[in-house]
Amino acid sequence: MIIERPNYLNRLINSKHNGLIKVVTGLRRSGKSFLLFQLFHRHLIDVGVDRSHIIEIALDDLMNERLLNPFNMLTFIRERVIDDQQYYVLIDEVQLMDRFTDVLNSLLHIPNVDTYVTGSNSRFLSSDIATEFRGRGEQIHIFPLSFSEFCSAYDGDPRDAWKEYYTYGGLPMLFSLSGDESKAEYLRNLYRTVYLKDVLERHRIKNENEFDELTSILASSIGGVTNPTKLSKTFNSVKHVNVSSKTIARYIGYLIDAFLVEKSIRYNIKGKRYINTLAKHYFSDLGLRNAILGFRQQEETHLMENAIYNELRIRGFNVDVGCVEQKTTNAQGNTVRKLLEVDFVANRGNRRYYVQSAFAMPSIEKEQQEKRSLMAADDSFKKFIVVGNDIKAKRDESGIVTMGVIDFMLNPDSLDY
C-alpha cells in the first residue's frame, strides 16, 4: 500500500537545486526512507531524470558497510558522477557514517550533485550541526502519519479510524498488519528492539530499568505539567528509587533526541515569558506510548490531548503550554491570584492560536470552565475548544469556536474556521 505524503514530498520538490543539503529527520519507522526512496524517487523519474543519475545509498544495509567510511563514500559517489548532467544523491540514515558532516559539506563542492539525506536523531538539529553545515543545510522533519493521512489509507468510517489511531498510532507499517494482537505485538517489539535499544546503546545507559521506568512515568502522565525535580520525587516516593533530577533531565533529553518525546514549555500569556521550570511531555506516536504501558491507561481524554498536540506540530506550529494569571476577590475581600491553563499556544510566524482540549463538556459549568482561561487571555488571537464528541462547529458571541476532534484533525484548515 502506498500512502502519499504530499506535504513532505512537495517540500522536497520545492527544495530541489537550492544549493542546500536536504536533511529529512524523524522518528524511526515514520516513513523517511519511503519518502526519499519511493515517493521522491518516483517524482524524479516522472520528471524525466535518468535512473543512472539517481544515486541511492541505505547505510543501515549491511551490503553498504564499507560506505560508512567517509572516504569510501565520497569515492563511491564521485565515480558515478560521469557527466555534467544533474545527479541526485539520496542517503538513508546518514548519521551512521563517520564524519558525515564532512562528507555532506564535500558533496556541496560538486556543482551538479543535489543531496538528500535522512537521519533518526536530533544531532541534525543541534547548533554543532548548524555550524558544520555553515548555513547550507535545510531540515525537513517528518512525523508519523497525521490523522488525515491515516484516514486516506483506512477502509472504514472516520470514527472507527479515530479509535484505531489513538490506540495504535500512525506508523505506516501498521497497515500491513491485521488484528489487534498483531498490531500491539508489533509496537511492543518495535519499542523494545529498536527505539529503547537505540537509546540505551547510543548513550551507554547502564541502568535500563531506571530509564525504562522513567519512560513509563512520562507515558502515564501525558497532559500533566511536571519537571525533573517532581519526577525525581515520584521515583523516591513511589518507586523507592533514588534518581537525581539531573539524571532524569538527561534521560528526557535522550528521548527527545530520538524523537520519541517532545517537550512543551509553559508560557505565561499575559506576562509574555516562558516558565522554564515546568513543561508537558507528549509522545510523537500514540501507539508507541500505549505499547510502553502495555496498552493500559488508555484514557481518551489524555490521548486526544496528545493527538491534538501532534497535529499542531505536523501543521508546522511551535506549541507551548499556556497559562494566564487571573486576579479575583474572595469572600473576605482579599485579592486571590489564580493560574488558569490554556492547553496549547500554537505559533507559526506572526500567527497565533489558542487551543483547548476538552474531551467532554457535559454541563454549562464545564463549558464555562474551559472558556474561562481563553477569555482571560484577553487578546485578538483566535481561540478554539476541541471536544471528543461529533458536533457541528460553532462560534459563540465571544468568538470562541467549538468543534469535534475528528473535524479538527481531518481538515488542515480547521484553524481558519
C-alpha positions in Angstrom: 0.0 0.0 0.0 1.3 3.5 -0.9 0.4 6.3 1.4 1.0 9.6 -0.2 2.8 12.2 1.9 2.1 15.3 -0.2 3.2 17.9 2.3 6.6 16.4 2.8 7.1 15.5 -0.9 6.2 19.0 -2.0 8.8 20.4 0.4 11.4 18.2 -1.1 10.4 19.1 -4.7 10.4 22.8 -3.9 13.9 22.5 -2.4 15.5 20.9 -5.4 18.6 22.6 -6.7 18.6 25.2 -3.9 22.3 24.6 -3.1 21.5 23.2 0.4 21.7 19.7 1.9 18.2 18.5 2.4 18.1 16.7 5.8 14.9 14.6 6.4 14.7 13.9 10.2 12.2 12.0 12.2 11.3 9.0 14.4 12.4 5.6 13.1 9.8 3.8 11.0 7.9 7.1 10.5 8.4 6.9 6.7 11.6 8.8 6.0 13.1 6.1 3.7 9.8 5.6 1.9 9.5 9.4 1.3 13.0 9.5 -0.2 13.4 6.2 -2.0 9.8 5.7 -3.2 7.9 9.0 -3.4 10.7 11.3 -4.2 12.4 8.7 -6.5 9.1 8.4 -8.3 8.8 12.1 -8.8 12.4 12.3 -10.2 11.5 9.5 -12.7 8.3 11.2 -13.6 10.0 14.5 -14.5 12.5 12.7 -16.7 15.6 12.1 -14.6 17.6 9.1 -15.9 17.8 6.3 -13.3 21.6 6.3 -13.6 21.6 9.9 -12.2 19.8 8.9 -9.0 22.4 7.5 -6.5 20.6 5.8 -3.6 22.5 4.5 -0.5 20.9 2.9 2.5 23.5 2.9 5.3 21.6 0.5 7.5 22.0 -2.1 4.8 24.9 -4.5 5.7 25.9 -4.5 2.0 26.9 -0.9 2.3 29.0 -1.3 5.4 32.2 -0.1 3.6 30.4 3.2 2.8 30.3 4.0 6.5 33.9 5.1 5.9 33.7 8.8 4.7 36.5 8.4 2.1 34.9 5.3 0.6 31.5 7.1 0.4 33.0 10.1 -1.4 34.9 7.9 -3.8 31.7 5.8 -4.5 29.7 8.9 -5.3 32.3 10.7 -7.4 32.9 7.5 -9.5 29.2 7.6 -10.5 29.1 11.3 -11.5 30.4 10.8 -15.0 28.9 13.8 -16.9 27.7 17.4 -16.4 24.0 16.5 -16.0 22.2 16.8 -12.7 22.7 14.0 -10.2 20.6 13.3 -7.1 22.3 11.6 -4.1 19.9 10.0 -1.6 21.5 8.7 1.6 19.4 6.9 4.3 20.4 7.0 8.0 23.5 9.2 7.3 24.3 9.6 11.0 25.6 6.1 10.9 28.6 7.2 8.8 31.8 8.5 10.4 32.3 12.3 9.8 29.1 12.6 8.0 29.0 16.4 8.1 32.4 16.5 6.4 31.1 14.2 3.7 28.0 16.3 3.2 29.9 19.5 3.0 32.3 17.9 0.5 29.3 17.0 -1.7 28.4 20.6 -1.8 31.6 21.2 -3.8 30.3 19.1 -6.7 28.2 21.6 -8.7 25.8 19.1 -10.4 25.0 17.0 -7.3 21.8 17.7 -5.3 22.0 15.8 -1.9 19.1 14.5 0.3 19.7 12.5 3.5 17.7 11.0 6.3 18.6 10.7 10.0 16.9 9.4 13.1 18.1 11.6 15.9 18.3 15.2 16.7 22.0 15.6 16.1 20.8 17.3 12.9 19.1 19.9 15.0 22.0 20.8 17.2 24.0 24.0 17.0 27.0 21.9 16.2 25.5 20.6 13.0 24.3 24.0 12.0 27.8 25.2 12.4 29.2 22.3 10.4 26.8 22.9 7.6 27.6 26.7 7.7 24.0 27.6 7.0 23.9 25.2 4.0 21.6 22.6 5.4 17.7 22.5 5.3 15.8 20.4 7.7 12.5 18.7 6.8 11.1 16.9 9.8 8.6 14.1 9.1 6.1 12.9 11.7 4.2 9.6 11.9 1.0 9.7 9.8 -1.4 12.5 10.6 -5.0 11.5 11.2 -5.9 12.7 7.7 -3.1 10.7 6.2 -4.2 7.7 8.3 -7.8 8.0 7.0 -6.6 8.2 3.4 -5.5 4.6 3.8 -8.1 3.4 6.2 -11.1 1.5 4.8 -13.9 2.5 7.1 -15.7 5.2 9.0 -13.6 8.1 10.3 -15.0 7.4 13.8 -13.6 3.9 13.7 -10.4 5.2 12.3 -10.1 7.6 15.2 -10.3 4.8 17.7 -7.7 2.8 15.8 -5.5 5.9 15.5 -5.4 6.8 19.2 -4.9 3.2 20.1 -2.2 2.0 17.6 -0.8 5.4 16.3 0.4 6.4 12.9 3.4 4.3 12.0 2.8 3.3 8.3 3.8 -0.4 8.8 0.6 -1.0 10.8 -1.4 -1.0 7.6 0.2 -4.3 6.6 -0.9 -6.0 9.8 -4.3 -7.3 10.7 -5.9 -7.9 14.1 -5.4 -6.1 17.4 -2.9 -8.5 18.9 -0.6 -8.4 15.9 -0.5 -4.6 15.9 0.0 -4.5 19.7 2.8 -7.1 19.5 4.5 -5.2 16.6 4.5 -2.0 18.6 5.8 -3.7 21.8 8.6 -5.4 19.9 9.5 -2.2 18.0 9.8 -0.2 21.1 12.0 -2.8 22.8 14.2 -3.9 19.9 14.6 -0.6 18.1 13.8 2.5 20.0 14.8 1.5 23.5 17.8 -0.4 22.3 19.0 2.5 20.1 18.8 5.0 23.1 20.5 2.6 25.5 23.3 1.7 23.2 23.9 5.2 21.8 24.1 6.8 25.3 25.6 3.8 27.0 22.9 3.7 29.7 23.8 1.1 32.3 20.6 1.2 34.3 18.0 0.0 31.8 15.3 -0.5 34.5 15.7 3.1 35.7 15.4 4.5 32.2 12.5 2.3 31.3 10.6 3.3 34.4 11.0 7.0 33.6 9.7 6.4 30.1 6.6 4.6 31.6 6.0 7.5 34.1 6.1 10.0 31.2 3.8 7.8 29.2 1.3 7.6 32.0 1.4 11.4 32.7 0.8 13.0 29.3 -1.1 16.2 29.8 0.4 16.7 33.2 2.8 19.6 34.0 6.0 18.4 35.5 9.7 18.8 35.7 12.8 16.7 36.6 12.6 17.6 40.3 9.0 16.5 40.6 9.8 13.3 38.6 12.7 12.6 40.9 10.4 12.9 43.9 8.0 10.4 42.2 10.8 7.9 41.9 11.8 8.4 45.5 8.3 8.2 47.0 6.5 5.7 44.7 9.3 3.6 43.2 11.6 3.8 46.3 14.5 4.5 44.0 16.8 7.5 44.4 17.3 9.1 40.9 18.6 12.6 40.8 16.8 15.4 38.9 19.9 15.8 36.8 19.8 12.2 35.7 16.1 12.5 34.8 16.7 15.6 32.8 19.4 13.8 30.9 17.2 10.8 30.3 14.4 13.0 29.0 16.9 14.7 26.7 17.7 11.2 25.2 14.1 10.5 24.5 13.7 13.9 22.8 16.9 13.3 20.9 15.4 10.1 19.5 12.2 11.9 18.5 10.1 9.7 20.8 9.0 12.5 23.0 8.6 16.3 22.6 8.7 18.9 25.4 6.2 21.8 25.5 7.3 24.6 27.9 4.9 26.5 30.0 4.3 30.1 28.7 2.8 33.0 30.6 0.5 34.6 28.0 0.0 38.0 29.7 3.5 38.1 31.1 4.9 37.1 27.7 7.6 34.9 29.2 8.4 31.3 29.5 8.3 29.4 32.8 11.2 27.0 32.1 10.8 25.1 35.4 7.6 23.4 34.2 6.6 21.6 31.0 4.5 18.9 29.5 5.8 15.9 27.5 4.0 14.4 24.6 4.7 11.2 22.6 5.3 11.5 18.9 3.3 8.4 18.3 0.4 7.3 20.5 0.8 3.6 19.5 4.3 3.6 21.0 3.1 5.4 24.1 0.4 2.8 24.6 2.8 -0.1 23.9 5.2 1.3 26.6 2.3 0.9 29.1 1.2 -2.5 27.8 -2.0 -0.9 26.3 -3.2 0.0 29.8 -4.2 3.5 30.9 -5.8 4.4 27.6 -7.8 7.4 28.8 -9.2 9.1 25.7 -9.0 12.5 27.4 -5.2 12.4 27.5 -4.8 10.6 24.2 -6.9 13.2 22.5 -4.8 16.0 24.0 -1.6 14.3 22.8 -3.1 13.8 19.3 -4.1 17.5 19.1 -0.6 18.5 20.1 0.9 16.2 17.4 -1.5 17.6 14.8 -0.5 21.2 15.5 3.2 20.2 15.3 2.6 18.4 12.0 1.0 21.6 10.7 4.2 23.4 11.4 3.4 25.2 14.6 5.6 25.7 17.6 3.4 24.7 20.6 3.6 25.9 24.2 1.5 25.2 27.2 -0.2 28.4 28.1 -1.1 29.9 31.4 -2.9 33.1 32.4 -2.8 34.7 35.8 -6.2 35.9 36.9 -6.9 38.0 40.0 -10.2 37.6 41.9 -11.6 38.7 45.2 -12.6 36.1 47.8 -15.4 36.3 50.3 -13.1 38.1 52.8 -12.4 40.8 50.2 -8.8 39.7 49.7 -7.2 39.6 46.3 -6.5 36.0 45.2 -4.3 35.1 42.2 -5.3 32.0 40.2 -3.4 30.4 37.4 -5.6 29.3 34.5 -4.3 26.9 31.9 -4.6 27.1 28.1 -3.7 23.7 26.8 -1.9 24.9 23.6 -0.5 28.2 22.4 0.3 27.5 18.7 2.6 29.9 17.0 3.7 30.0 13.3 5.3 33.2 12.1 3.0 36.0 13.1 0.0 33.7 13.6 -1.1 32.5 17.0 -4.0 30.3 18.1 -5.2 29.2 21.5 -6.5 25.6 21.6 -8.2 23.9 24.5 -8.6 20.1 24.5 -11.9 19.2 26.3 -12.9 15.6 25.8 -16.4 16.3 27.2 -18.4 19.4 28.3 -21.5 17.8 29.8 -22.7 20.9 31.6 -22.8 24.7 31.3 -20.4 24.9 34.2 -17.8 22.7 32.5 -18.1 24.7 29.3 -17.7 27.9 31.2 -14.6 26.5 32.9 -13.0 25.6 29.6 -13.7 29.0 28.2 -12.5 30.9 31.3 -8.8 30.7 30.5 -9.4 31.5 26.8 -11.3 34.6 27.8 -8.7 35.6 30.4 -6.1 35.7 27.6 -7.9 38.9 26.6 -6.4 39.4 23.1 -7.5 39.2 19.5 -6.0 35.8 18.6 -8.4 33.0 17.5 -9.5 30.7 20.3 -10.7 27.1 19.9 -12.1 24.3 22.1 -11.8 20.8 20.6 -14.2 18.2 22.1 -14.4 14.5 21.8 -18.0 14.2 20.6 -19.1 14.7 17.0 -20.7 18.1 16.8 -21.1 20.8 14.2 -18.6 23.5 14.6 -20.0 26.7 16.3 -18.7 30.1 17.3 -20.1 31.8 20.4 -20.6 35.6 21.0 -17.0 35.9 22.3 -15.6 34.4 19.1 -14.6 31.1 20.7 -15.0 28.2 18.3 -16.0 24.7 19.5 -15.6 21.8 17.1 -15.3 18.0 17.2 -11.9 16.4 17.3 -12.4 14.4 14.1 -13.4 17.5 12.1 -10.4 19.4 13.7 -8.0 16.6 12.8 -9.3 15.9 9.2 -9.5 19.5 8.0 -6.0 21.0 7.6 -7.6 24.4 7.6 -9.7 23.9 10.7 -7.9 26.8 12.5 -9.2 29.1 9.8 -12.8 28.5 10.7 
